[in-house]
Each structure stands twice: as structure tokens, then as C-alpha cells.
Amino acid sequence: MMRQTTQLAAALLGGVLVTGFAGTAHADGSGSATLDAIKARGMLVCGIDGNTPGFSLPDSQGVMKGLDADGCRALAAAIFADTSKVKYVPLTSTNRFTALQSAEVDVLIRETTWTMGREASLGGMFAGINFYDGTGFIVKKAAGVKSAKELDGATVCVQPGTSTELAVSDYFRLANLKFTPILIDNVAEIQNAFISGRCDALANDSSALGTFRATQANKDDYTLLPDIISKEPLGPMLRKGDDKWFDIVRWTYFAMLIGEEHGYTSATIDSQMSTTDPEGRRFLGLEGDLGKALGLDNKWAYNVIKLNGNAAEIWDRNLGVLGIPRGINGPWNKGGLMYAPPMR
């Protein structure tokens, strides 16, 4: 696939001055200005939400946990063989793209929907899909609402500047229904607004609504409506113009899927070092130079699985524990949509 290269102004990336094309690195560099900057600072800077259970939320010890947080850790494992070398930058729905464009973060892994407009207008591109989602609604069970079509005249809490805001507007217009949007950017504030009764319904990605409900002490007081009104493929977003960095982000995610396909887990991968499977040997860094082609160690994929786990492990510890079924987010050979190209 041909990728456009975007001319960017000079940007200071973690102490490394990059001028001209974003993908241009020094002659003795990796071929990726972003990767060179990450290595120079000794840390990946990863844009996340920081407020959503199951995706990115600090635990009681302040450790960031979730599907998106583990996506950041996987990149640190691939680059440094050390999952601790990540700086998490919590971003809102309105400032996330500015932070990416201005190089405040190296990558955005923040429940961000892949849309044409975002790739065509924001100077960014998506490296893949880590969660197939869709816009839904949650209401209080006491309201007796069973379908989104019963929300005519309702007040709906929604975050501004999100694909959810547009999806909700499109849905009500198409259904010839009226609603009043209550726009609140902060995740905790918008959830509190819904709980306090400021709005009749809360709209968001169905995954976020599911994790919100699952973490409430009185979860049975809330009803997730069955309607899914949009496609919301979520995934990591990065700046255009650095193709090598794009390859690293994309193939790090694919490594987690391939690891699951092969049955490699963080606990068992060391027992696979005698495998005769050609793809397995390339994956483990026993043959070929696929890692070197990315500007990484040839054991980069091994490190991703050994230090952070495969796609199933990451799902189970972050979303499975909340009772979120994997469904279409499972691997292709088990009825899901997750599919990785061959590593050869």
C-alpha cells in the first residue's frame, strides 16, 4: 500500500531535533525519526485516556492497566525489551489529536475510532484495529427504556469532538427523533452527570459503557440498550510521514495476534525455542532478520509475548475479568475478526 509522506515543520522529539520530512532520520539512525527519538530519550511516550476501566486506568498502586495501556507496553517490549519504559500521557477527546500532531506523544492508543476524516484531515494514520466496537446507549433501569427508539426527546450525555457525537446526531436525525446533547469532555464528569440524572442516557462506545456498568456497585440499576448504531473500529494512531515507525506499531500488534495463533504465552514461549515451524522460528528470532528490518532486535516479537503476553492474555486480564465477552474481537480461526498477515 502506498503511503503519503507529509512534510512537517521542525519538531523537537524528546530532545532530538527532526526537520523536514517526519520519516527522515540521521544517516546512522534506524530509518525512523520517531524510533530514534524514543531510543534517545530512553522511553516511549504513549497517549491514552487514563480514565476507562479495561482500557487505561491506574490501579490502587498507580500502575496503568488496560487493553490500551498494554498496547503501549507491547511497544516498549519490542523496542527496549522492557515494558516499564513507557510514559503514559492521559488525553481528553478534544486534545488527543493536537497532542499527536505536535509530537507530545509518539503514538495515540486511546479508544480512537479509525475514520476517513481523521486520516485525511489530521495528518495521522491508523496502524490497525485493536477493538471492533460500536456506539451504544446506557440508561437507568427505572426509566423502563428498552430501545434507543424510545429516547425521543431525551437528554443524552456525550463527549464532544468524538465520533460518538456525530454517530448519535446522525442516528436521531435518520430516525426522525429529537434529543438534547449534554456535552462533557472529561470521562469521570460525564459518567457522574449521567449517574446524578443530568441526562437520560449516556452514549459511548459499547465497550466503554460495558466496563462502566461492570464497575458500578449497583450495576443492576443500569441497562445497556441492545442498539449498536455505528461502526467504531478502535486502534493506534500515529503521525503520517514515518513509515518505519508505522511498521513497528502495526507489526507489534500483529505479533500479539500471531503469538495467540501459535499458542505462545508469556509462561510457555521459552519452551517453544526448539520449534521447527518456519514462521515460529522467524517469530522467535531464531531465523531471518525481520526484527533488523524494523530497526529492532530480531527477538522483538519474542520480547512482546514474554514480557507482556499474547492478545488473549491481554484481553483476559483487562476485559475478561470485567465479564466483557470477546465475540468478534476474537481470532479469525475462532469466529472473530482479528487476523494477522504472515510473518515472513
Contacts in CASP RR format, 6 or more apart in sequence:
PFRMAT RR
TARGET T0000
AUTHOR 0000-0000-0000
METHOD contacts of the structure
MODEL  1
MMRQTTQLAAALLGGVLVTGFAGTAHADGSGSATLDAIKARGMLVCGIDG
NTPGFSLPDSQGVMKGLDADGCRALAAAIFADTSKVKYVPLTSTNRFTAL
QSAEVDVLIRETTWTMGREASLGGMFAGINFYDGTGFIVKKAAGVKSAKE
LDGATVCVQPGTSTELAVSDYFRLANLKFTPILIDNVAEIQNAFISGRCD
ALANDSSALGTFRATQANKDDYTLLPDIISKEPLGPMLRKGDDKWFDIVR
WTYFAMLIGEEHGYTSATIDSQMSTTDPEGRRFLGLEGDLGKALGLDNKW
AYNVIKLNGNAAEIWDRNLGVLGIPRGINGPWNKGGLMYAPPMR
3 125 0 8 1.000
3 240 0 8 1.000
3 241 0 8 1.000
3 243 0 8 1.000
3 246 0 8 1.000
4 240 0 8 1.000
4 241 0 8 1.000
5 21 0 8 1.000
5 22 0 8 1.000
5 23 0 8 1.000
5 240 0 8 1.000
5 241 0 8 1.000
5 243 0 8 1.000
6 21 0 8 1.000
6 22 0 8 1.000
6 123 0 8 1.000
6 239 0 8 1.000
6 240 0 8 1.000
6 241 0 8 1.000
7 20 0 8 1.000
7 21 0 8 1.000
8 18 0 8 1.000
8 20 0 8 1.000
8 21 0 8 1.000
8 22 0 8 1.000
8 239 0 8 1.000
8 241 0 8 1.000
9 20 0 8 1.000
10 17 0 8 1.000
10 18 0 8 1.000
10 19 0 8 1.000
10 20 0 8 1.000
11 17 0 8 1.000
11 18 0 8 1.000
11 22 0 8 1.000
11 102 0 8 1.000
11 103 0 8 1.000
12 18 0 8 1.000
12 103 0 8 1.000
13 33 0 8 1.000
13 34 0 8 1.000
13 37 0 8 1.000
13 103 0 8 1.000
13 106 0 8 1.000
14 37 0 8 1.000
14 40 0 8 1.000
14 41 0 8 1.000
14 45 0 8 1.000
15 37 0 8 1.000
15 40 0 8 1.000
15 41 0 8 1.000
16 33 0 8 1.000
16 36 0 8 1.000
16 37 0 8 1.000
16 40 0 8 1.000
16 41 0 8 1.000
18 24 0 8 1.000
18 25 0 8 1.000
18 33 0 8 1.000
18 37 0 8 1.000
21 241 0 8 1.000
22 33 0 8 1.000
22 34 0 8 1.000
22 239 0 8 1.000
22 240 0 8 1.000
22 241 0 8 1.000
22 242 0 8 1.000
23 31 0 8 1.000
23 32 0 8 1.000
23 33 0 8 1.000
23 34 0 8 1.000
23 241 0 8 1.000
23 242 0 8 1.000
23 243 0 8 1.000
23 244 0 8 1.000
23 245 0 8 1.000
24 33 0 8 1.000
25 31 0 8 1.000
25 32 0 8 1.000
25 33 0 8 1.000
25 35 0 8 1.000
25 36 0 8 1.000
25 244 0 8 1.000
26 36 0 8 1.000
29 36 0 8 1.000
30 36 0 8 1.000
30 39 0 8 1.000
30 244 0 8 1.000
30 295 0 8 1.000
31 244 0 8 1.000
31 295 0 8 1.000
32 242 0 8 1.000
32 243 0 8 1.000
32 244 0 8 1.000
32 245 0 8 1.000
32 248 0 8 1.000
32 295 0 8 1.000
33 242 0 8 1.000
33 245 0 8 1.000
34 106 0 8 1.000
34 238 0 8 1.000
34 239 0 8 1.000
34 242 0 8 1.000
34 245 0 8 1.000
35 79 0 8 1.000
35 244 0 8 1.000
35 245 0 8 1.000
35 248 0 8 1.000
35 295 0 8 1.000
37 106 0 8 1.000
38 44 0 8 1.000
38 45 0 8 1.000
38 79 0 8 1.000
38 106 0 8 1.000
39 79 0 8 1.000
42 80 0 8 1.000
42 85 0 8 1.000
43 76 0 8 1.000
43 85 0 8 1.000
43 86 0 8 1.000
43 87 0 8 1.000
44 72 0 8 1.000
44 75 0 8 1.000
44 76 0 8 1.000
44 79 0 8 1.000
44 80 0 8 1.000
44 85 0 8 1.000
44 86 0 8 1.000
44 87 0 8 1.000
44 106 0 8 1.000
44 107 0 8 1.000
45 86 0 8 1.000
45 87 0 8 1.000
45 89 0 8 1.000
45 104 0 8 1.000
45 105 0 8 1.000
45 106 0 8 1.000
46 71 0 8 1.000
46 72 0 8 1.000
46 75 0 8 1.000
46 86 0 8 1.000
46 87 0 8 1.000
46 88 0 8 1.000
46 89 0 8 1.000
46 105 0 8 1.000
46 106 0 8 1.000
46 107 0 8 1.000
46 109 0 8 1.000
47 72 0 8 1.000
47 88 0 8 1.000
47 89 0 8 1.000
47 90 0 8 1.000
47 91 0 8 1.000
47 96 0 8 1.000
47 99 0 8 1.000
47 100 0 8 1.000
47 105 0 8 1.000
47 107 0 8 1.000
47 108 0 8 1.000
47 109 0 8 1.000
47 110 0 8 1.000
48 55 0 8 1.000
48 56 0 8 1.000
48 64 0 8 1.000
48 68 0 8 1.000
48 69 0 8 1.000
48 72 0 8 1.000
48 88 0 8 1.000
48 89 0 8 1.000
48 90 0 8 1.000
48 91 0 8 1.000
48 109 0 8 1.000
48 110 0 8 1.000
49 55 0 8 1.000
49 56 0 8 1.000
49 68 0 8 1.000
49 90 0 8 1.000
49 91 0 8 1.000
49 110 0 8 1.000
49 111 0 8 1.000
49 187 0 8 1.000
50 56 0 8 1.000
50 57 0 8 1.000
50 58 0 8 1.000
50 64 0 8 1.000
50 88 0 8 1.000
50 90 0 8 1.000
50 187 0 8 1.000
51 57 0 8 1.000
51 90 0 8 1.000
51 186 0 8 1.000
51 187 0 8 1.000
51 188 0 8 1.000
52 111 0 8 1.000
52 187 0 8 1.000
52 208 0 8 1.000
52 211 0 8 1.000
53 66 0 8 1.000
53 211 0 8 1.000
53 212 0 8 1.000
53 214 0 8 1.000
53 215 0 8 1.000
53 322 0 8 1.000
54 65 0 8 1.000
54 66 0 8 1.000
54 67 0 8 1.000
54 211 0 8 1.000
54 318 0 8 1.000
54 319 0 8 1.000
54 322 0 8 1.000
54 324 0 8 1.000
55 66 0 8 1.000
55 67 0 8 1.000
55 68 0 8 1.000
55 69 0 8 1.000
55 111 0 8 1.000
55 207 0 8 1.000
55 208 0 8 1.000
55 211 0 8 1.000
55 318 0 8 1.000
56 64 0 8 1.000
56 65 0 8 1.000
56 66 0 8 1.000
56 67 0 8 1.000
56 68 0 8 1.000
56 69 0 8 1.000
56 88 0 8 1.000
56 90 0 8 1.000
56 109 0 8 1.000
56 110 0 8 1.000
57 64 0 8 1.000
57 65 0 8 1.000
57 66 0 8 1.000
58 64 0 8 1.000
58 65 0 8 1.000
59 65 0 8 1.000
64 72 0 8 1.000
64 88 0 8 1.000
65 318 0 8 1.000
66 318 0 8 1.000
66 319 0 8 1.000
67 130 0 8 1.000
67 131 0 8 1.000
67 314 0 8 1.000
67 315 0 8 1.000
67 318 0 8 1.000
67 319 0 8 1.000
68 109 0 8 1.000
68 110 0 8 1.000
68 111 0 8 1.000
68 130 0 8 1.000
69 88 0 8 1.000
70 308 0 8 1.000
70 314 0 8 1.000
70 318 0 8 1.000
71 109 0 8 1.000
71 130 0 8 1.000
71 236 0 8 1.000
71 252 0 8 1.000
71 253 0 8 1.000
71 308 0 8 1.000
71 314 0 8 1.000
72 86 0 8 1.000
72 88 0 8 1.000
72 107 0 8 1.000
72 109 0 8 1.000
73 83 0 8 1.000
73 86 0 8 1.000
73 307 0 8 1.000
73 308 0 8 1.000
74 83 0 8 1.000
74 252 0 8 1.000
74 253 0 8 1.000
74 255 0 8 1.000
74 256 0 8 1.000
74 304 0 8 1.000
74 308 0 8 1.000
74 309 0 8 1.000
75 86 0 8 1.000
75 107 0 8 1.000
75 248 0 8 1.000
75 249 0 8 1.000
75 252 0 8 1.000
76 82 0 8 1.000
76 83 0 8 1.000
76 84 0 8 1.000
76 85 0 8 1.000
76 86 0 8 1.000
77 83 0 8 1.000
77 300 0 8 1.000
77 303 0 8 1.000
77 304 0 8 1.000
77 306 0 8 1.000
77 307 0 8 1.000
77 308 0 8 1.000
78 248 0 8 1.000
78 252 0 8 1.000
78 255 0 8 1.000
78 296 0 8 1.000
78 300 0 8 1.000
78 301 0 8 1.000
78 303 0 8 1.000
78 304 0 8 1.000
79 85 0 8 1.000
79 248 0 8 1.000
79 296 0 8 1.000
79 300 0 8 1.000
81 297 0 8 1.000
81 299 0 8 1.000
81 303 0 8 1.000
81 307 0 8 1.000
82 307 0 8 1.000
83 307 0 8 1.000
83 308 0 8 1.000
89 99 0 8 1.000
89 104 0 8 1.000
89 105 0 8 1.000
91 99 0 8 1.000
91 105 0 8 1.000
91 108 0 8 1.000
91 110 0 8 1.000
92 185 0 8 1.000
92 186 0 8 1.000
93 159 0 8 1.000
93 160 0 8 1.000
93 161 0 8 1.000
93 162 0 8 1.000
93 185 0 8 1.000
94 160 0 8 1.000
94 161 0 8 1.000
94 185 0 8 1.000
96 108 0 8 1.000
96 110 0 8 1.000
96 112 0 8 1.000
97 108 0 8 1.000
97 118 0 8 1.000
97 122 0 8 1.000
98 104 0 8 1.000
99 105 0 8 1.000
99 108 0 8 1.000
100 107 0 8 1.000
100 108 0 8 1.000
100 122 0 8 1.000
100 124 0 8 1.000
100 237 0 8 1.000
100 238 0 8 1.000
100 239 0 8 1.000
101 122 0 8 1.000
101 123 0 8 1.000
101 124 0 8 1.000
101 239 0 8 1.000
103 239 0 8 1.000
106 238 0 8 1.000
106 245 0 8 1.000
107 236 0 8 1.000
107 237 0 8 1.000
107 238 0 8 1.000
107 249 0 8 1.000
108 236 0 8 1.000
108 237 0 8 1.000
108 238 0 8 1.000
109 130 0 8 1.000
109 235 0 8 1.000
109 236 0 8 1.000
109 237 0 8 1.000
111 131 0 8 1.000
111 133 0 8 1.000
111 205 0 8 1.000
111 207 0 8 1.000
111 208 0 8 1.000
111 234 0 8 1.000
112 118 0 8 1.000
112 126 0 8 1.000
112 234 0 8 1.000
112 235 0 8 1.000
112 236 0 8 1.000
112 237 0 8 1.000
113 133 0 8 1.000
113 162 0 8 1.000
113 163 0 8 1.000
113 205 0 8 1.000
113 232 0 8 1.000
113 233 0 8 1.000
113 234 0 8 1.000
114 126 0 8 1.000
114 128 0 8 1.000
114 129 0 8 1.000
114 233 0 8 1.000
114 234 0 8 1.000
114 235 0 8 1.000
114 237 0 8 1.000
115 163 0 8 1.000
118 124 0 8 1.000
118 126 0 8 1.000
118 237 0 8 1.000
119 125 0 8 1.000
119 126 0 8 1.000
123 239 0 8 1.000
123 240 0 8 1.000
124 237 0 8 1.000
124 238 0 8 1.000
124 239 0 8 1.000
124 240 0 8 1.000
125 237 0 8 1.000
125 238 0 8 1.000
125 239 0 8 1.000
125 240 0 8 1.000
125 246 0 8 1.000
126 235 0 8 1.000
126 236 0 8 1.000
126 237 0 8 1.000
127 235 0 8 1.000
127 236 0 8 1.000
127 237 0 8 1.000
127 238 0 8 1.000
127 246 0 8 1.000
127 249 0 8 1.000
127 250 0 8 1.000
127 253 0 8 1.000
128 235 0 8 1.000
128 236 0 8 1.000
128 250 0 8 1.000
128 253 0 8 1.000
129 233 0 8 1.000
129 234 0 8 1.000
129 235 0 8 1.000
129 337 0 8 1.000
130 234 0 8 1.000
130 235 0 8 1.000
130 236 0 8 1.000
130 253 0 8 1.000
131 207 0 8 1.000
131 233 0 8 1.000
131 234 0 8 1.000
131 235 0 8 1.000
131 329 0 8 1.000
132 232 0 8 1.000
132 233 0 8 1.000
132 234 0 8 1.000
132 328 0 8 1.000
132 329 0 8 1.000
132 337 0 8 1.000
133 205 0 8 1.000
133 206 0 8 1.000
133 207 0 8 1.000
133 232 0 8 1.000
133 233 0 8 1.000
133 234 0 8 1.000
134 167 0 8 1.000
134 205 0 8 1.000
134 206 0 8 1.000
134 207 0 8 1.000
134 228 0 8 1.000
134 229 0 8 1.000
134 230 0 8 1.000
134 231 0 8 1.000
134 232 0 8 1.000
135 163 0 8 1.000
135 164 0 8 1.000
135 167 0 8 1.000
135 168 0 8 1.000
135 171 0 8 1.000
135 203 0 8 1.000
135 204 0 8 1.000
135 205 0 8 1.000
135 206 0 8 1.000
135 228 0 8 1.000
135 229 0 8 1.000
135 230 0 8 1.000
135 232 0 8 1.000
136 148 0 8 1.000
136 203 0 8 1.000
136 204 0 8 1.000
136 205 0 8 1.000
136 206 0 8 1.000
136 209 0 8 1.000
136 224 0 8 1.000
136 225 0 8 1.000
136 227 0 8 1.000
136 228 0 8 1.000
136 229 0 8 1.000
137 148 0 8 1.000
137 151 0 8 1.000
137 156 0 8 1.000
137 201 0 8 1.000
137 202 0 8 1.000
137 203 0 8 1.000
137 209 0 8 1.000
137 224 0 8 1.000
137 225 0 8 1.000
137 227 0 8 1.000
138 194 0 8 1.000
138 201 0 8 1.000
138 202 0 8 1.000
138 204 0 8 1.000
138 209 0 8 1.000
138 210 0 8 1.000
138 212 0 8 1.000
138 213 0 8 1.000
138 222 0 8 1.000
138 223 0 8 1.000
138 224 0 8 1.000
138 225 0 8 1.000
139 145 0 8 1.000
139 151 0 8 1.000
139 200 0 8 1.000
139 201 0 8 1.000
139 202 0 8 1.000
139 222 0 8 1.000
139 223 0 8 1.000
139 225 0 8 1.000
140 197 0 8 1.000
140 221 0 8 1.000
140 222 0 8 1.000
140 223 0 8 1.000
141 220 0 8 1.000
141 221 0 8 1.000
141 222 0 8 1.000
141 223 0 8 1.000
142 221 0 8 1.000
143 200 0 8 1.000
144 223 0 8 1.000
145 151 0 8 1.000
145 200 0 8 1.000
145 201 0 8 1.000
145 223 0 8 1.000
145 225 0 8 1.000
146 223 0 8 1.000
146 225 0 8 1.000
147 225 0 8 1.000
147 226 0 8 1.000
147 227 0 8 1.000
148 171 0 8 1.000
148 175 0 8 1.000
148 225 0 8 1.000
148 227 0 8 1.000
148 229 0 8 1.000
149 175 0 8 1.000
149 177 0 8 1.000
149 227 0 8 1.000
151 172 0 8 1.000
151 177 0 8 1.000
151 179 0 8 1.000
151 200 0 8 1.000
151 201 0 8 1.000
152 177 0 8 1.000
152 178 0 8 1.000
152 179 0 8 1.000
153 177 0 8 1.000
153 178 0 8 1.000
153 179 0 8 1.000
153 180 0 8 1.000
154 179 0 8 1.000
154 180 0 8 1.000
154 199 0 8 1.000
154 200 0 8 1.000
154 201 0 8 1.000
155 179 0 8 1.000
155 180 0 8 1.000
155 181 0 8 1.000
155 182 0 8 1.000
155 198 0 8 1.000
155 199 0 8 1.000
155 200 0 8 1.000
155 201 0 8 1.000
156 168 0 8 1.000
156 179 0 8 1.000
156 180 0 8 1.000
156 181 0 8 1.000
156 182 0 8 1.000
156 199 0 8 1.000
156 200 0 8 1.000
156 201 0 8 1.000
156 202 0 8 1.000
156 203 0 8 1.000
157 181 0 8 1.000
157 182 0 8 1.000
157 184 0 8 1.000
157 190 0 8 1.000
157 193 0 8 1.000
157 194 0 8 1.000
157 198 0 8 1.000
157 199 0 8 1.000
157 201 0 8 1.000
157 202 0 8 1.000
157 203 0 8 1.000
158 164 0 8 1.000
158 165 0 8 1.000
158 168 0 8 1.000
158 181 0 8 1.000
158 182 0 8 1.000
158 183 0 8 1.000
158 190 0 8 1.000
158 202 0 8 1.000
158 203 0 8 1.000
158 204 0 8 1.000
159 165 0 8 1.000
159 183 0 8 1.000
159 184 0 8 1.000
159 185 0 8 1.000
159 187 0 8 1.000
159 190 0 8 1.000
159 204 0 8 1.000
160 183 0 8 1.000
160 184 0 8 1.000
160 185 0 8 1.000
163 230 0 8 1.000
163 232 0 8 1.000
164 203 0 8 1.000
164 204 0 8 1.000
164 205 0 8 1.000
164 230 0 8 1.000
164 232 0 8 1.000
165 181 0 8 1.000
165 183 0 8 1.000
167 203 0 8 1.000
167 229 0 8 1.000
167 230 0 8 1.000
167 232 0 8 1.000
168 179 0 8 1.000
168 181 0 8 1.000
168 203 0 8 1.000
168 229 0 8 1.000
169 181 0 8 1.000
170 229 0 8 1.000
170 230 0 8 1.000
171 229 0 8 1.000
171 230 0 8 1.000
172 178 0 8 1.000
172 179 0 8 1.000
182 190 0 8 1.000
182 193 0 8 1.000
182 198 0 8 1.000
182 199 0 8 1.000
184 190 0 8 1.000
184 193 0 8 1.000
190 202 0 8 1.000
191 202 0 8 1.000
191 212 0 8 1.000
193 199 0 8 1.000
194 201 0 8 1.000
194 202 0 8 1.000
201 225 0 8 1.000
202 209 0 8 1.000
202 212 0 8 1.000
204 212 0 8 1.000
205 232 0 8 1.000
205 234 0 8 1.000
206 224 0 8 1.000
206 228 0 8 1.000
207 234 0 8 1.000
207 319 0 8 1.000
207 324 0 8 1.000
209 224 0 8 1.000
210 224 0 8 1.000
210 322 0 8 1.000
210 324 0 8 1.000
211 319 0 8 1.000
211 322 0 8 1.000
211 324 0 8 1.000
213 219 0 8 1.000
213 222 0 8 1.000
213 224 0 8 1.000
214 322 0 8 1.000
214 323 0 8 1.000
214 324 0 8 1.000
215 322 0 8 1.000
216 222 0 8 1.000
236 249 0 8 1.000
236 253 0 8 1.000
238 245 0 8 1.000
238 246 0 8 1.000
238 249 0 8 1.000
244 294 0 8 1.000
244 295 0 8 1.000
247 294 0 8 1.000
248 294 0 8 1.000
248 295 0 8 1.000
248 296 0 8 1.000
251 294 0 8 1.000
251 343 0 8 1.000
252 300 0 8 1.000
252 304 0 8 1.000
254 340 0 8 1.000
254 341 0 8 1.000
254 343 0 8 1.000
255 283 0 8 1.000
255 300 0 8 1.000
255 301 0 8 1.000
255 304 0 8 1.000
255 305 0 8 1.000
255 340 0 8 1.000
255 343 0 8 1.000
256 304 0 8 1.000
256 305 0 8 1.000
256 308 0 8 1.000
256 309 0 8 1.000
256 310 0 8 1.000
256 311 0 8 1.000
256 314 0 8 1.000
257 310 0 8 1.000
257 311 0 8 1.000
257 331 0 8 1.000
257 338 0 8 1.000
257 339 0 8 1.000
257 340 0 8 1.000
258 279 0 8 1.000
258 283 0 8 1.000
258 301 0 8 1.000
258 340 0 8 1.000
258 343 0 8 1.000
259 283 0 8 1.000
259 301 0 8 1.000
259 305 0 8 1.000
259 310 0 8 1.000
259 311 0 8 1.000
260 310 0 8 1.000
260 311 0 8 1.000
260 312 0 8 1.000
260 331 0 8 1.000
261 331 0 8 1.000
261 333 0 8 1.000
261 340 0 8 1.000
262 272 0 8 1.000
262 277 0 8 1.000
262 279 0 8 1.000
262 280 0 8 1.000
262 283 0 8 1.000
263 310 0 8 1.000
264 272 0 8 1.000
264 283 0 8 1.000
264 305 0 8 1.000
264 310 0 8 1.000
265 305 0 8 1.000
265 309 0 8 1.000
265 310 0 8 1.000
265 312 0 8 1.000
265 313 0 8 1.000
266 305 0 8 1.000
266 306 0 8 1.000
266 307 0 8 1.000
266 308 0 8 1.000
266 309 0 8 1.000
266 310 0 8 1.000
266 313 0 8 1.000
269 284 0 8 1.000
269 302 0 8 1.000
269 305 0 8 1.000
269 306 0 8 1.000
270 306 0 8 1.000
272 280 0 8 1.000
272 284 0 8 1.000
273 284 0 8 1.000
273 286 0 8 1.000
275 281 0 8 1.000
275 284 0 8 1.000
278 287 0 8 1.000
278 344 0 8 1.000
279 342 0 8 1.000
279 343 0 8 1.000
279 344 0 8 1.000
280 286 0 8 1.000
280 343 0 8 1.000
281 287 0 8 1.000
282 288 0 8 1.000
282 290 0 8 1.000
282 343 0 8 1.000
282 344 0 8 1.000
283 301 0 8 1.000
283 302 0 8 1.000
283 343 0 8 1.000
284 299 0 8 1.000
284 301 0 8 1.000
284 302 0 8 1.000
285 291 0 8 1.000
285 298 0 8 1.000
285 299 0 8 1.000
285 301 0 8 1.000
285 302 0 8 1.000
288 298 0 8 1.000
289 298 0 8 1.000
290 298 0 8 1.000
290 301 0 8 1.000
290 343 0 8 1.000
290 344 0 8 1.000
291 297 0 8 1.000
291 298 0 8 1.000
291 300 0 8 1.000
291 301 0 8 1.000
292 298 0 8 1.000
294 300 0 8 1.000
297 303 0 8 1.000
301 343 0 8 1.000
308 314 0 8 1.000
311 330 0 8 1.000
311 331 0 8 1.000
311 338 0 8 1.000
312 331 0 8 1.000
315 326 0 8 1.000
315 329 0 8 1.000
315 330 0 8 1.000
319 326 0 8 1.000
320 326 0 8 1.000
326 336 0 8 1.000
327 335 0 8 1.000
327 336 0 8 1.000
328 335 0 8 1.000
328 336 0 8 1.000
328 337 0 8 1.000
329 336 0 8 1.000
329 337 0 8 1.000
329 338 0 8 1.000
330 336 0 8 1.000
330 337 0 8 1.000
330 338 0 8 1.000
331 338 0 8 1.000
331 339 0 8 1.000
332 338 0 8 1.000
332 339 0 8 1.000
END
